[in-house]
Amino acid sequence: MIKVGSSIYRGGSRPWPKLCHTDTVEVPVVGFTGPPMRPRHLAVRLPDSSVVPSQRR
């Protein structure tokens, strides 16, 4: 959250913006876990050639 130090919490409103830090990379999908119509995770090949499961957001 980003807020001024003197700002107070007010229930029922959202005056403070949320800042998310993420890095994105385009990678090929090489497999998956779970059923094909609703996979749990994707197996992706990273730029260093390692294969890892994707993470949920």
C-alpha positions as CSV (number, residue, x, y, z in Angstrom):
1,M,0.0,0.0,0.0
2,I,1.1,3.5,-0.7
3,K,0.0,6.1,1.9
4,V,1.0,9.3,3.7
5,G,2.3,8.5,7.1
6,S,-0.2,10.8,8.8
7,S,-3.2,9.2,6.9
8,I,-5.6,7.3,9.1
9,Y,-7.6,4.1,8.2
10,R,-11.2,4.8,7.2
11,G,-13.3,1.6,7.0
12,G,-15.4,1.1,3.9
13,S,-13.2,3.2,1.6
14,R,-10.0,2.5,-0.3
15,P,-8.0,5.8,-0.5
16,W,-4.6,4.1,-0.6
17,P,-3.4,2.7,-3.9
18,K,-1.9,-0.8,-4.0
19,L,1.5,-1.2,-5.7
20,C,2.4,-4.7,-7.0
21,H,6.0,-5.6,-8.0
22,T,6.1,-8.2,-10.8
23,D,8.5,-9.1,-13.6
24,T,7.0,-10.7,-16.7
25,V,8.6,-12.8,-19.3
26,E,7.1,-14.4,-22.4
27,V,7.9,-18.2,-22.3
28,P,6.7,-21.3,-24.1
29,V,4.3,-23.7,-22.4
30,V,5.7,-27.2,-22.5
31,G,3.2,-29.1,-20.3
32,F,0.7,-28.9,-17.6
33,T,-0.6,-30.6,-14.4
34,G,-4.2,-31.5,-13.8
35,P,-7.0,-32.1,-16.2
36,P,-6.6,-30.7,-19.7
37,M,-9.8,-28.6,-19.5
38,R,-8.8,-27.0,-16.2
39,P,-5.0,-27.3,-15.6
40,R,-3.7,-26.5,-12.1
41,H,-0.3,-25.3,-13.3
42,L,1.5,-24.8,-16.6
43,A,5.0,-26.1,-17.1
44,V,7.0,-23.3,-18.8
45,R,10.5,-23.2,-20.2
46,L,12.5,-20.2,-18.9
47,P,15.1,-18.3,-21.0
48,D,17.9,-20.3,-19.2
49,S,16.2,-23.6,-20.6
50,S,15.0,-24.7,-17.2
51,V,11.4,-26.0,-17.0
52,V,9.4,-24.8,-14.0
53,P,5.7,-24.8,-12.9
54,S,3.9,-21.5,-13.2
55,Q,2.7,-19.7,-10.1
56,R,-0.8,-18.5,-9.3
57,R,-1.4,-14.8,-8.8
